[in-house]
Amino acid sequence: MVQEKQNEQLLEFIKDTYGSAEGLVDHLHLAIEMLFYLEADTIDKREIKAEVSALKGIIGVLQAQKV
């Protein structure tokens, strides 16, 4: 269950990194789409790293306040 502090941290992370929840949603949709087409030389490594960073950022915030 997400605690109040985790929620605040997540919202701050989203705003600082993606500008809005919609910006993060766009990145997450792209990450999912990339997984369907991930083959050698089809997607730039920088794009994949950006999507992994988005997922790791969310995971980091949610894991930081384990109860």
N, CA, C and O atoms as a Maestro MAE file, in Angstrom:
{
 s_m_m2io_version
 :::
 2.0.0
}

f_m_ct {
 s_m_title
 :::
 protein
 m_atom[268] {
  # First column is atom index #
  i_m_mmod_type
  r_m_x_coord
  r_m_y_coord
  r_m_z_coord
  i_m_residue_number
  s_m_chain_name
  s_m_pdb_residue_name
  s_m_pdb_atom_name
  i_m_atomic_number
  :::
  1 25 0.843 -1.184 0.000 1 A "MET " " N  " 7
  2 3 0.000 0.000 0.000 1 A "MET " " CA " 6
  3 2 0.887 1.245 0.000 1 A "MET " " C  " 6
  4 15 1.879 1.297 0.727 1 A "MET " " O  " 8
  5 25 0.546 2.225 -0.791 2 A "VAL " " N  " 7
  6 3 1.330 3.454 -0.917 2 A "VAL " " CA " 6
  7 2 1.029 4.366 0.270 2 A "VAL " " C  " 6
  8 15 -0.124 4.684 0.559 2 A "VAL " " O  " 8
  9 25 2.096 4.773 0.945 3 A "GLN " " N  " 7
  10 3 1.976 5.675 2.080 3 A "GLN " " CA " 6
  11 2 1.919 7.112 1.577 3 A "GLN " " C  " 6
  12 15 2.279 7.389 0.433 3 A "GLN " " O  " 8
  13 25 1.465 8.027 2.435 4 A "GLU " " N  " 7
  14 3 1.339 9.447 2.068 4 A "GLU " " CA " 6
  15 2 2.678 10.016 1.581 4 A "GLU " " C  " 6
  16 15 2.717 10.720 0.572 4 A "GLU " " O  " 8
  17 25 3.779 9.714 2.295 5 A "LYS " " N  " 7
  18 3 5.089 10.247 1.904 5 A "LYS " " CA " 6
  19 2 5.504 9.693 0.540 5 A "LYS " " C  " 6
  20 15 6.065 10.420 -0.279 5 A "LYS " " O  " 8
  21 25 5.230 8.411 0.293 6 A "GLN " " N  " 7
  22 3 5.549 7.813 -1.004 6 A "GLN " " CA " 6
  23 2 4.765 8.513 -2.107 6 A "GLN " " C  " 6
  24 15 5.302 8.794 -3.178 6 A "GLN " " O  " 8
  25 25 3.520 8.785 -1.845 7 A "ASN " " N  " 7
  26 3 2.674 9.465 -2.825 7 A "ASN " " CA " 6
  27 2 3.241 10.842 -3.152 7 A "ASN " " C  " 6
  28 15 3.312 11.227 -4.319 7 A "ASN " " O  " 8
  29 25 3.642 11.578 -2.131 8 A "GLU " " N  " 7
  30 3 4.233 12.904 -2.342 8 A "GLU " " CA " 6
  31 2 5.527 12.801 -3.144 8 A "GLU " " C  " 6
  32 15 5.757 13.590 -4.061 8 A "GLU " " O  " 8
  33 25 6.377 11.823 -2.799 9 A "GLN " " N  " 7
  34 3 7.636 11.639 -3.512 9 A "GLN " " CA " 6
  35 2 7.391 11.254 -4.962 9 A "GLN " " C  " 6
  36 15 8.073 11.738 -5.865 9 A "GLN " " O  " 8
  37 25 6.430 10.394 -5.179 10 A "LEU " " N  " 7
  38 3 6.117 9.970 -6.541 10 A "LEU " " CA " 6
  39 2 5.607 11.144 -7.368 10 A "LEU " " C  " 6
  40 15 6.027 11.325 -8.511 10 A "LEU " " O  " 8
  41 25 4.717 11.936 -6.807 11 A "LEU " " N  " 7
  42 3 4.211 13.105 -7.526 11 A "LEU " " CA " 6
  43 2 5.327 14.100 -7.837 11 A "LEU " " C  " 6
  44 15 5.363 14.683 -8.920 11 A "LEU " " O  " 8
  45 25 6.234 14.288 -6.880 12 A "GLU " " N  " 7
  46 3 7.369 15.194 -7.098 12 A "GLU " " CA " 6
  47 2 8.290 14.645 -8.192 12 A "GLU " " C  " 6
  48 15 8.742 15.394 -9.058 12 A "GLU " " O  " 8
  49 25 8.562 13.354 -8.153 13 A "PHE " " N  " 7
  50 3 9.390 12.714 -9.177 13 A "PHE " " CA " 6
  51 2 8.771 12.887 -10.561 13 A "PHE " " C  " 6
  52 15 9.463 13.237 -11.516 13 A "PHE " " O  " 8
  53 25 7.477 12.641 -10.663 14 A "ILE " " N  " 7
  54 3 6.780 12.762 -11.949 14 A "ILE " " CA " 6
  55 2 6.866 14.188 -12.466 14 A "ILE " " C  " 6
  56 15 7.189 14.408 -13.633 14 A "ILE " " O  " 8
  57 25 6.580 15.154 -11.607 15 A "LYS " " N  " 7
  58 3 6.609 16.557 -12.030 15 A "LYS " " CA " 6
  59 2 8.012 16.985 -12.447 15 A "LYS " " C  " 6
  60 15 8.184 17.625 -13.484 15 A "LYS " " O  " 8
  61 25 9.018 16.635 -11.640 16 A "ASP " " N  " 7
  62 3 10.396 17.042 -11.927 16 A "ASP " " CA " 6
  63 2 10.954 16.382 -13.177 16 A "ASP " " C  " 6
  64 15 11.705 16.999 -13.933 16 A "ASP " " O  " 8
  65 25 10.585 15.132 -13.391 17 A "THR " " N  " 7
  66 3 11.186 14.364 -14.473 17 A "THR " " CA " 6
  67 2 10.400 14.440 -15.775 17 A "THR " " C  " 6
  68 15 10.993 14.519 -16.850 17 A "THR " " O  " 8
  69 25 9.081 14.418 -15.691 18 A "TYR " " N  " 7
  70 3 8.244 14.332 -16.898 18 A "TYR " " CA " 6
  71 2 7.285 15.504 -17.085 18 A "TYR " " C  " 6
  72 15 6.588 15.576 -18.097 18 A "TYR " " O  " 8
  73 25 7.243 16.416 -16.126 19 A "GLY " " N  " 7
  74 3 6.403 17.596 -16.262 19 A "GLY " " CA " 6
  75 2 4.973 17.387 -15.808 19 A "GLY " " C  " 6
  76 15 4.345 18.307 -15.284 19 A "GLY " " O  " 8
  77 25 4.454 16.187 -16.003 20 A "SER " " N  " 7
  78 3 3.079 15.887 -15.614 20 A "SER " " CA " 6
  79 2 2.881 14.375 -15.626 20 A "SER " " C  " 6
  80 15 3.714 13.626 -16.137 20 A "SER " " O  " 8
  81 25 1.765 13.946 -15.055 21 A "ALA " " N  " 7
  82 3 1.432 12.521 -15.083 21 A "ALA " " CA " 6
  83 2 1.270 12.041 -16.519 21 A "ALA " " C  " 6
  84 15 1.629 10.910 -16.847 21 A "ALA " " O  " 8
  85 25 0.733 12.897 -17.366 22 A "GLU " " N  " 7
  86 3 0.549 12.531 -18.765 22 A "GLU " " CA " 6
  87 2 1.884 12.281 -19.459 22 A "GLU " " C  " 6
  88 15 1.996 11.394 -20.306 22 A "GLU " " O  " 8
  89 25 2.906 13.076 -19.090 23 A "GLY " " N  " 7
  90 3 4.242 12.871 -19.646 23 A "GLY " " CA " 6
  91 2 4.805 11.514 -19.259 23 A "GLY " " C  " 6
  92 15 5.412 10.831 -20.084 23 A "GLY " " O  " 8
  93 25 4.605 11.121 -18.000 24 A "LEU " " N  " 7
  94 3 5.057 9.807 -17.556 24 A "LEU " " CA " 6
  95 2 4.269 8.709 -18.244 24 A "LEU " " C  " 6
  96 15 4.844 7.703 -18.659 24 A "LEU " " O  " 8
  97 25 2.985 8.884 -18.369 25 A "VAL " " N  " 7
  98 3 2.147 7.890 -19.052 25 A "VAL " " CA " 6
  99 2 2.648 7.672 -20.480 25 A "VAL " " C  " 6
  100 15 2.714 6.536 -20.949 25 A "VAL " " O  " 8
  101 25 2.996 8.743 -21.159 26 A "ASP " " N  " 7
  102 3 3.532 8.615 -22.519 26 A "ASP " " CA " 6
  103 2 4.795 7.756 -22.536 26 A "ASP " " C  " 6
  104 15 4.958 6.902 -23.408 26 A "ASP " " O  " 8
  105 25 5.685 7.983 -21.572 27 A "HIS " " N  " 7
  106 3 6.917 7.196 -21.496 27 A "HIS " " CA " 6
  107 2 6.615 5.728 -21.202 27 A "HIS " " C  " 6
  108 15 7.223 4.838 -21.797 27 A "HIS " " O  " 8
  109 25 5.691 5.477 -20.296 28 A "LEU " " N  " 7
  110 3 5.366 4.091 -19.945 28 A "LEU " " CA " 6
  111 2 4.714 3.357 -21.115 28 A "LEU " " C  " 6
  112 15 4.995 2.182 -21.350 28 A "LEU " " O  " 8
  113 25 3.852 4.047 -21.839 29 A "HIS " " N  " 7
  114 3 3.256 3.431 -23.035 29 A "HIS " " CA " 6
  115 2 4.337 3.104 -24.065 29 A "HIS " " C  " 6
  116 15 4.312 2.042 -24.686 29 A "HIS " " O  " 8
  117 25 5.276 4.017 -24.236 30 A "LEU " " N  " 7
  118 3 6.364 3.784 -25.181 30 A "LEU " " CA " 6
  119 2 7.220 2.597 -24.731 30 A "LEU " " C  " 6
  120 15 7.638 1.783 -25.554 30 A "LEU " " O  " 8
  121 25 7.475 2.502 -23.438 31 A "ALA " " N  " 7
  122 3 8.265 1.379 -22.913 31 A "ALA " " CA " 6
  123 2 7.583 0.052 -23.212 31 A "ALA " " C  " 6
  124 15 8.235 -0.904 -23.632 31 A "ALA " " O  " 8
  125 25 6.300 -0.008 -23.002 32 A "ILE " " N  " 7
  126 3 5.558 -1.239 -23.284 32 A "ILE " " CA " 6
  127 2 5.592 -1.553 -24.776 32 A "ILE " " C  " 6
  128 15 5.798 -2.702 -25.167 32 A "ILE " " O  " 8
  129 25 5.395 -0.556 -25.586 33 A "GLU " " N  " 7
  130 3 5.437 -0.739 -27.038 33 A "GLU " " CA " 6
  131 2 6.805 -1.235 -27.489 33 A "GLU " " C  " 6
  132 15 6.901 -2.106 -28.352 33 A "GLU " " O  " 8
  133 25 7.863 -0.678 -26.902 34 A "MET " " N  " 7
  134 3 9.224 -1.085 -27.258 34 A "MET " " CA " 6
  135 2 9.449 -2.569 -26.989 34 A "MET " " C  " 6
  136 15 10.127 -3.248 -27.760 34 A "MET " " O  " 8
  137 25 8.893 -3.058 -25.917 35 A "LEU " " N  " 7
  138 3 9.104 -4.464 -25.572 35 A "LEU " " CA " 6
  139 2 8.546 -5.397 -26.644 35 A "LEU " " C  " 6
  140 15 9.085 -6.483 -26.858 35 A "LEU " " O  " 8
  141 25 7.483 -4.988 -27.312 36 A "PHE " " N  " 7
  142 3 6.901 -5.815 -28.367 36 A "PHE " " CA " 6
  143 2 7.787 -5.875 -29.604 36 A "PHE " " C  " 6
  144 15 7.759 -6.860 -30.342 36 A "PHE " " O  " 8
  145 25 8.568 -4.832 -29.831 37 A "TYR " " N  " 7
  146 3 9.359 -4.732 -31.058 37 A "TYR " " CA " 6
  147 2 10.862 -4.787 -30.808 37 A "TYR " " C  " 6
  148 15 11.648 -4.475 -31.703 37 A "TYR " " O  " 8
  149 25 11.265 -5.175 -29.616 38 A "LEU " " N  " 7
  150 3 12.674 -5.173 -29.251 38 A "LEU " " CA " 6
  151 2 13.425 -6.274 -29.987 38 A "LEU " " C  " 6
  152 15 13.354 -7.451 -29.637 38 A "LEU " " O  " 8
  153 25 14.125 -5.861 -30.990 39 A "GLU " " N  " 7
  154 3 14.977 -6.736 -31.786 39 A "GLU " " CA " 6
  155 2 16.259 -5.970 -32.067 39 A "GLU " " C  " 6
  156 15 16.308 -4.748 -31.923 39 A "GLU " " O  " 8
  157 25 17.268 -6.675 -32.456 40 A "ALA " " N  " 7
  158 3 18.544 -6.027 -32.747 40 A "ALA " " CA " 6
  159 2 18.350 -4.923 -33.795 40 A "ALA " " C  " 6
  160 15 17.717 -5.140 -34.828 40 A "ALA " " O  " 8
  161 25 18.894 -3.755 -33.517 41 A "ASP " " N  " 7
  162 3 18.902 -2.613 -34.444 41 A "ASP " " CA " 6
  163 2 17.525 -2.043 -34.769 41 A "ASP " " C  " 6
  164 15 17.372 -1.399 -35.806 41 A "ASP " " O  " 8
  165 25 16.517 -2.256 -33.922 42 A "THR " " N  " 7
  166 3 15.204 -1.680 -34.200 42 A "THR " " CA " 6
  167 2 14.918 -0.436 -33.367 42 A "THR " " C  " 6
  168 15 14.174 0.445 -33.799 42 A "THR " " O  " 8
  169 25 15.510 -0.359 -32.169 43 A "ILE " " N  " 7
  170 3 15.283 0.779 -31.277 43 A "ILE " " CA " 6
  171 2 16.624 1.227 -30.731 43 A "ILE " " C  " 6
  172 15 17.452 0.407 -30.336 43 A "ILE " " O  " 8
  173 25 16.831 2.530 -30.710 44 A "ASP " " N  " 7
  174 3 18.066 3.107 -30.204 44 A "ASP " " CA " 6
  175 2 18.241 2.794 -28.717 44 A "ASP " " C  " 6
  176 15 17.278 2.868 -27.953 44 A "ASP " " O  " 8
  177 25 19.441 2.452 -28.309 45 A "LYS " " N  " 7
  178 3 19.714 2.112 -26.915 45 A "LYS " " CA " 6
  179 2 19.393 3.263 -25.969 45 A "LYS " " C  " 6
  180 15 18.969 3.029 -24.838 45 A "LYS " " O  " 8
  181 25 19.588 4.494 -26.411 46 A "ARG " " N  " 7
  182 3 19.269 5.654 -25.570 46 A "ARG " " CA " 6
  183 2 17.783 5.703 -25.247 46 A "ARG " " C  " 6
  184 15 17.403 6.044 -24.127 46 A "ARG " " O  " 8
  185 25 16.942 5.366 -26.215 47 A "GLU " " N  " 7
  186 3 15.498 5.349 -25.982 47 A "GLU " " CA " 6
  187 2 15.128 4.277 -24.954 47 A "GLU " " C  " 6
  188 15 14.307 4.516 -24.069 47 A "GLU " " O  " 8
  189 25 15.725 3.120 -25.076 48 A "ILE " " N  " 7
  190 3 15.448 2.046 -24.130 48 A "ILE " " CA " 6
  191 2 15.894 2.447 -22.727 48 A "ILE " " C  " 6
  192 15 15.172 2.219 -21.756 48 A "ILE " " O  " 8
  193 25 17.076 3.040 -22.618 49 A "LYS " " N  " 7
  194 3 17.581 3.474 -21.316 49 A "LYS " " CA " 6
  195 2 16.669 4.516 -20.680 49 A "LYS " " C  " 6
  196 15 16.477 4.502 -19.464 49 A "LYS " " O  " 8
  197 25 16.106 5.414 -21.473 50 A "ALA " " N  " 7
  198 3 15.194 6.432 -20.944 50 A "ALA " " CA " 6
  199 2 13.940 5.786 -20.366 50 A "ALA " " C  " 6
  200 15 13.445 6.211 -19.323 50 A "ALA " " O  " 8
  201 25 13.433 4.777 -21.031 51 A "GLU " " N  " 7
  202 3 12.234 4.101 -20.547 51 A "GLU " " CA " 6
  203 2 12.525 3.284 -19.293 51 A "GLU " " C  " 6
  204 15 11.707 3.239 -18.375 51 A "GLU " " O  " 8
  205 25 13.679 2.643 -19.254 52 A "VAL " " N  " 7
  206 3 14.081 1.887 -18.066 52 A "VAL " " CA " 6
  207 2 14.251 2.839 -16.882 52 A "VAL " " C  " 6
  208 15 13.890 2.500 -15.755 52 A "VAL " " O  " 8
  209 25 14.796 4.019 -17.133 53 A "SER " " N  " 7
  210 3 14.956 5.008 -16.068 53 A "SER " " CA " 6
  211 2 13.608 5.424 -15.490 53 A "SER " " C  " 6
  212 15 13.489 5.609 -14.279 53 A "SER " " O  " 8
  213 25 12.614 5.571 -16.319 54 A "ALA " " N  " 7
  214 3 11.275 5.927 -15.842 54 A "ALA " " CA " 6
  215 2 10.747 4.854 -14.900 54 A "ALA " " C  " 6
  216 15 10.236 5.163 -13.823 54 A "ALA " " O  " 8
  217 25 10.871 3.614 -15.299 55 A "LEU " " N  " 7
  218 3 10.389 2.513 -14.472 55 A "LEU " " CA " 6
  219 2 11.193 2.397 -13.181 55 A "LEU " " C  " 6
  220 15 10.621 2.166 -12.115 55 A "LEU " " O  " 8
  221 25 12.516 2.555 -13.266 56 A "LYS " " N  " 7
  222 3 13.360 2.474 -12.074 56 A "LYS " " CA " 6
  223 2 13.061 3.614 -11.107 56 A "LYS " " C  " 6
  224 15 13.090 3.419 -9.892 56 A "LYS " " O  " 8
  225 25 12.776 4.797 -11.633 57 A "GLY " " N  " 7
  226 3 12.439 5.931 -10.776 57 A "GLY " " CA " 6
  227 2 11.197 5.672 -9.954 57 A "GLY " " C  " 6
  228 15 11.164 5.964 -8.758 57 A "GLY " " O  " 8
  229 25 10.190 5.131 -10.580 58 A "ILE " " N  " 7
  230 3 8.949 4.807 -9.870 58 A "ILE " " CA " 6
  231 2 9.212 3.713 -8.839 58 A "ILE " " C  " 6
  232 15 8.759 3.808 -7.698 58 A "ILE " " O  " 8
  233 25 9.932 2.696 -9.235 59 A "ILE " " N  " 7
  234 3 10.249 1.602 -8.322 59 A "ILE " " CA " 6
  235 2 11.038 2.128 -7.123 59 A "ILE " " C  " 6
  236 15 10.772 1.747 -5.983 59 A "ILE " " O  " 8
  237 25 12.010 3.004 -7.386 60 A "GLY " " N  " 7
  238 3 12.821 3.558 -6.305 60 A "GLY " " CA " 6
  239 2 11.998 4.308 -5.281 60 A "GLY " " C  " 6
  240 15 12.207 4.147 -4.078 60 A "GLY " " O  " 8
  241 25 11.071 5.118 -5.735 61 A "VAL " " N  " 7
  242 3 10.211 5.870 -4.815 61 A "VAL " " CA " 6
  243 2 9.336 4.912 -4.018 61 A "VAL " " C  " 6
  244 15 9.185 5.069 -2.806 61 A "VAL " " O  " 8
  245 25 8.770 3.941 -4.679 62 A "LEU " " N  " 7
  246 3 7.866 3.029 -3.989 62 A "LEU " " CA " 6
  247 2 8.603 2.114 -3.014 62 A "LEU " " C  " 6
  248 15 8.037 1.735 -1.988 62 A "LEU " " O  " 8
  249 25 9.837 1.757 -3.306 63 A "GLN " " N  " 7
  250 3 10.591 0.884 -2.407 63 A "GLN " " CA " 6
  251 2 11.262 1.639 -1.277 63 A "GLN " " C  " 6
  252 15 11.631 1.024 -0.276 63 A "GLN " " O  " 8
  253 25 11.433 2.931 -1.395 64 A "ALA " " N  " 7
  254 3 12.160 3.716 -0.406 64 A "ALA " " CA " 6
  255 2 11.478 3.722 0.956 64 A "ALA " " C  " 6
  256 15 12.153 3.848 1.978 64 A "ALA " " O  " 8
  257 25 10.183 3.593 0.991 65 A "GLN " " N  " 7
  258 3 9.432 3.704 2.243 65 A "GLN " " CA " 6
  259 2 8.763 2.381 2.626 65 A "GLN " " C  " 6
  260 15 7.607 2.374 3.048 65 A "GLN " " O  " 8
  261 25 9.467 1.283 2.485 66 A "LYS " " N  " 7
  262 3 8.891 -0.016 2.865 66 A "LYS " " CA " 6
  263 2 8.506 -0.001 4.338 66 A "LYS " " C  " 6
  264 15 9.238 0.514 5.183 66 A "LYS " " O  " 8
  265 25 7.351 -0.571 4.624 67 A "VAL " " N  " 7
  266 3 6.871 -0.650 6.012 67 A "VAL " " CA " 6
  267 2 7.143 -2.016 6.568 67 A "VAL " " C  " 6
  268 15 6.815 -2.289 7.722 67 A "VAL " " O  " 8
  :::
 }
 m_bond[267] {
  # First column is bond index #
  i_m_from
  i_m_to
  i_m_order
  :::
  1 1 2 1
  2 2 3 1
  3 3 4 2
  4 3 5 1
  5 5 6 1
  6 6 7 1
  7 7 8 2
  8 7 9 1
  9 9 10 1
  10 10 11 1
  11 11 12 2
  12 11 13 1
  13 13 14 1
  14 14 15 1
  15 15 16 2
  16 15 17 1
  17 17 18 1
  18 18 19 1
  19 19 20 2
  20 19 21 1
  21 21 22 1
  22 22 23 1
  23 23 24 2
  24 23 25 1
  25 25 26 1
  26 26 27 1
  27 27 28 2
  28 27 29 1
  29 29 30 1
  30 30 31 1
  31 31 32 2
  32 31 33 1
  33 33 34 1
  34 34 35 1
  35 35 36 2
  36 35 37 1
  37 37 38 1
  38 38 39 1
  39 39 40 2
  40 39 41 1
  41 41 42 1
  42 42 43 1
  43 43 44 2
  44 43 45 1
  45 45 46 1
  46 46 47 1
  47 47 48 2
  48 47 49 1
  49 49 50 1
  50 50 51 1
  51 51 52 2
  52 51 53 1
  53 53 54 1
  54 54 55 1
  55 55 56 2
  56 55 57 1
  57 57 58 1
  58 58 59 1
  59 59 60 2
  60 59 61 1
  61 61 62 1
  62 62 63 1
  63 63 64 2
  64 63 65 1
  65 65 66 1
  66 66 67 1
  67 67 68 2
  68 67 69 1
  69 69 70 1
  70 70 71 1
  71 71 72 2
  72 71 73 1
  73 73 74 1
  74 74 75 1
  75 75 76 2
  76 75 77 1
  77 77 78 1
  78 78 79 1
  79 79 80 2
  80 79 81 1
  81 81 82 1
  82 82 83 1
  83 83 84 2
  84 83 85 1
  85 85 86 1
  86 86 87 1
  87 87 88 2
  88 87 89 1
  89 89 90 1
  90 90 91 1
  91 91 92 2
  92 91 93 1
  93 93 94 1
  94 94 95 1
  95 95 96 2
  96 95 97 1
  97 97 98 1
  98 98 99 1
  99 99 100 2
  100 99 101 1
  101 101 102 1
  102 102 103 1
  103 103 104 2
  104 103 105 1
  105 105 106 1
  106 106 107 1
  107 107 108 2
  108 107 109 1
  109 109 110 1
  110 110 111 1
  111 111 112 2
  112 111 113 1
  113 113 114 1
  114 114 115 1
  115 115 116 2
  116 115 117 1
  117 117 118 1
  118 118 119 1
  119 119 120 2
  120 119 121 1
  121 121 122 1
  122 122 123 1
  123 123 124 2
  124 123 125 1
  125 125 126 1
  126 126 127 1
  127 127 128 2
  128 127 129 1
  129 129 130 1
  130 130 131 1
  131 131 132 2
  132 131 133 1
  133 133 134 1
  134 134 135 1
  135 135 136 2
  136 135 137 1
  137 137 138 1
  138 138 139 1
  139 139 140 2
  140 139 141 1
  141 141 142 1
  142 142 143 1
  143 143 144 2
  144 143 145 1
  145 145 146 1
  146 146 147 1
  147 147 148 2
  148 147 149 1
  149 149 150 1
  150 150 151 1
  151 151 152 2
  152 151 153 1
  153 153 154 1
  154 154 155 1
  155 155 156 2
  156 155 157 1
  157 157 158 1
  158 158 159 1
  159 159 160 2
  160 159 161 1
  161 161 162 1
  162 162 163 1
  163 163 164 2
  164 163 165 1
  165 165 166 1
  166 166 167 1
  167 167 168 2
  168 167 169 1
  169 169 170 1
  170 170 171 1
  171 171 172 2
  172 171 173 1
  173 173 174 1
  174 174 175 1
  175 175 176 2
  176 175 177 1
  177 177 178 1
  178 178 179 1
  179 179 180 2
  180 179 181 1
  181 181 182 1
  182 182 183 1
  183 183 184 2
  184 183 185 1
  185 185 186 1
  186 186 187 1
  187 187 188 2
  188 187 189 1
  189 189 190 1
  190 190 191 1
  191 191 192 2
  192 191 193 1
  193 193 194 1
  194 194 195 1
  195 195 196 2
  196 195 197 1
  197 197 198 1
  198 198 199 1
  199 199 200 2
  200 199 201 1
  201 201 202 1
  202 202 203 1
  203 203 204 2
  204 203 205 1
  205 205 206 1
  206 206 207 1
  207 207 208 2
  208 207 209 1
  209 209 210 1
  210 210 211 1
  211 211 212 2
  212 211 213 1
  213 213 214 1
  214 214 215 1
  215 215 216 2
  216 215 217 1
  217 217 218 1
  218 218 219 1
  219 219 220 2
  220 219 221 1
  221 221 222 1
  222 222 223 1
  223 223 224 2
  224 223 225 1
  225 225 226 1
  226 226 227 1
  227 227 228 2
  228 227 229 1
  229 229 230 1
  230 230 231 1
  231 231 232 2
  232 231 233 1
  233 233 234 1
  234 234 235 1
  235 235 236 2
  236 235 237 1
  237 237 238 1
  238 238 239 1
  239 239 240 2
  240 239 241 1
  241 241 242 1
  242 242 243 1
  243 243 244 2
  244 243 245 1
  245 245 246 1
  246 246 247 1
  247 247 248 2
  248 247 249 1
  249 249 250 1
  250 250 251 1
  251 251 252 2
  252 251 253 1
  253 253 254 1
  254 254 255 1
  255 255 256 2
  256 255 257 1
  257 257 258 1
  258 258 259 1
  259 259 260 2
  260 259 261 1
  261 261 262 1
  262 262 263 1
  263 263 264 2
  264 263 265 1
  265 265 266 1
  266 266 267 1
  267 267 268 2
  :::
 }
}
